[in-house]
């Protein structure tokens, strides 16, 4: 089970099986250019594998131009 915390909404969702960051973003309907994906304080790229029992943060990023 993978627990994903969505920020800034501060909501959590769980997925029984996710293989990669790209698959996670597709399920969340988010683009890799608009979010930061964080595991244990480190940024993940779309090709990174997600492991069973991971706690992932998906943080929306916006320009304040």
Backbone as CSV, one residue per row, in Angstrom:
resi,resn,N_x,N_y,N_z,CA_x,CA_y,CA_z,C_x,C_y,C_z
1,UNK,0.844,-1.167,0.000,0.000,0.000,0.000,0.893,1.235,0.000
2,UNK,0.552,2.196,-0.827,1.281,3.455,-0.922,0.361,4.568,-0.439
3,UNK,0.850,5.368,0.502,0.080,6.501,1.022,0.622,7.768,0.383
4,UNK,-0.286,8.541,-0.215,0.099,9.765,-0.905,-0.596,10.937,-0.230
5,UNK,0.192,11.918,0.190,-0.350,13.141,0.764,-0.316,14.221,-0.306
6,UNK,-1.473,14.825,-0.553,-1.585,15.876,-1.549,-1.496,17.228,-0.859
7,UNK,-0.603,18.067,-1.341,-0.457,19.412,-0.784,-0.722,20.414,-1.887
8,UNK,-1.347,21.512,-1.650,-1.669,22.113,-0.362,-3.013,21.676,0.215
9,UNK,-3.691,20.709,-0.397,-5.004,20.293,0.098,-4.949,19.607,1.458
10,UNK,-3.793,19.037,1.793,-3.625,18.267,3.025,-4.593,17.094,3.113
11,UNK,-4.748,16.396,2.007,-5.562,15.186,1.984,-4.653,14.006,1.658
12,UNK,-5.073,12.833,2.059,-4.306,11.619,1.780,-5.143,10.645,0.979
13,UNK,-4.480,9.966,0.067,-5.113,8.891,-0.696,-4.182,7.688,-0.635
14,UNK,-4.740,6.511,-0.763,-3.929,5.298,-0.751,-4.142,4.524,-2.052
15,UNK,-3.108,3.856,-2.463,-3.163,3.019,-3.650,-2.584,1.662,-3.287
16,UNK,-3.252,0.570,-3.678,-2.743,-0.755,-3.341,-1.431,-1.071,-4.057
17,UNK,-1.284,-0.584,-5.303,-0.050,-0.872,-6.032,0.194,0.222,-7.059
18,UNK,1.338,0.861,-6.931,1.813,1.858,-7.893,3.267,1.493,-8.181
19,UNK,3.638,1.469,-9.451,4.994,1.054,-9.813,5.975,2.203,-9.989
20,UNK,5.485,3.344,-10.486,6.405,4.451,-10.766,5.732,5.784,-10.457
21,UNK,6.561,6.814,-10.404,6.043,8.157,-10.176,5.116,8.550,-11.318
22,UNK,5.480,8.225,-12.547,4.654,8.565,-13.693,3.274,7.915,-13.599
23,UNK,3.215,6.659,-13.191,1.939,5.976,-13.018,1.110,6.661,-11.928
24,UNK,1.756,7.071,-10.848,1.062,7.776,-9.770,0.475,9.083,-10.276
25,UNK,1.262,9.853,-11.007,0.785,11.136,-11.521,-0.372,10.946,-12.496
26,UNK,-0.313,9.910,-13.301,-1.429,9.617,-14.214,-2.705,9.308,-13.435
27,UNK,-2.595,8.531,-12.371,-3.768,8.206,-11.556,-4.334,9.443,-10.862
28,UNK,-3.441,10.365,-10.483,-3.871,11.596,-9.816,-4.278,12.688,-10.812
29,UNK,-4.102,12.413,-12.092,-4.384,13.361,-13.167,-3.603,14.659,-12.977
30,UNK,-2.312,14.507,-12.717,-1.408,15.640,-12.548,-0.259,15.490,-13.533
31,UNK,0.294,16.625,-13.953,1.434,16.610,-14.864,2.725,16.752,-14.077
32,UNK,3.768,16.106,-14.557,5.043,16.139,-13.849,5.640,17.535,-13.800
33,UNK,5.238,18.410,-14.711,5.765,19.773,-14.727,5.070,20.682,-13.720
34,UNK,3.983,20.216,-13.115,3.233,21.055,-12.193,3.278,20.627,-10.744
35,UNK,4.081,19.593,-10.441,4.127,19.091,-9.070,5.557,18.714,-8.678
36,UNK,5.776,18.660,-7.379,6.980,18.056,-6.821,6.553,16.755,-6.171
37,UNK,7.286,15.692,-6.421,7.008,14.399,-5.811,8.153,14.107,-4.856
38,UNK,7.811,13.915,-3.576,8.821,13.846,-2.525,8.668,12.545,-1.730
39,UNK,9.817,11.884,-1.491,9.855,10.702,-0.624,11.041,10.869,0.314
40,UNK,10.789,10.822,1.608,11.850,10.955,2.605,12.699,12.209,2.392
41,UNK,12.036,13.304,2.021,12.735,14.567,1.848,13.506,14.711,0.554
42,UNK,13.403,13.740,-0.343,14.126,13.785,-1.613,13.141,13.836,-2.769
43,UNK,13.487,14.647,-3.772,12.634,14.764,-4.956,12.767,13.530,-5.839
44,UNK,11.641,13.120,-6.416,11.619,11.969,-7.315,11.318,12.430,-8.733
45,UNK,11.937,11.777,-9.696,11.655,12.045,-11.103,10.593,11.059,-11.587
46,UNK,9.946,11.360,-12.730,8.869,10.485,-13.208,9.269,9.030,-13.422
47,UNK,10.543,8.752,-13.662,10.966,7.376,-13.915,11.326,6.602,-12.644
48,UNK,11.278,7.246,-11.488,11.620,6.571,-10.224,10.565,5.533,-9.850
49,UNK,11.033,4.452,-9.286,10.130,3.406,-8.813,9.556,3.796,-7.456
50,UNK,8.321,3.397,-7.227,7.673,3.588,-5.934,7.599,2.220,-5.279
51,UNK,7.982,2.177,-4.026,8.056,0.919,-3.302,6.825,0.708,-2.430
52,UNK,6.567,-0.554,-2.118,5.462,-0.903,-1.226,5.695,-0.223,0.127
53,UNK,4.653,0.309,0.728,4.685,1.023,2.018,5.375,2.383,1.961
54,UNK,5.562,2.948,0.768,6.115,4.295,0.665,5.101,5.329,1.124
55,UNK,5.603,6.406,1.692,4.813,7.595,1.993,5.323,8.692,1.071
56,UNK,4.467,9.139,0.181,4.837,10.087,-0.865,4.067,11.386,-0.648
57,UNK,4.734,12.502,-0.892,4.070,13.810,-0.886,4.056,14.307,-2.319
58,UNK,2.879,14.728,-2.776,2.743,15.353,-4.087,2.321,16.793,-3.825
59,UNK,3.239,17.707,-4.113,3.021,19.118,-3.802,2.856,19.908,-5.104
60,UNK,1.711,20.574,-5.248,1.476,21.434,-6.407,2.419,22.625,-6.348
61,UNK,2.945,22.999,-7.500,3.781,24.194,-7.580,3.131,25.168,-8.555
62,UNK,3.107,26.422,-8.172,2.507,27.437,-9.032,3.440,28.635,-9.112
63,UNK,3.387,29.299,-10.210,4.185,30.503,-10.403,3.444,31.687,-9.790
64,UNK,4.163,32.513,-9.085,3.560,33.696,-8.486,4.061,34.946,-9.170
65,UNK,4.390,34.794,-10.456,4.930,35.776,-11.345,4.779,37.170,-11.034
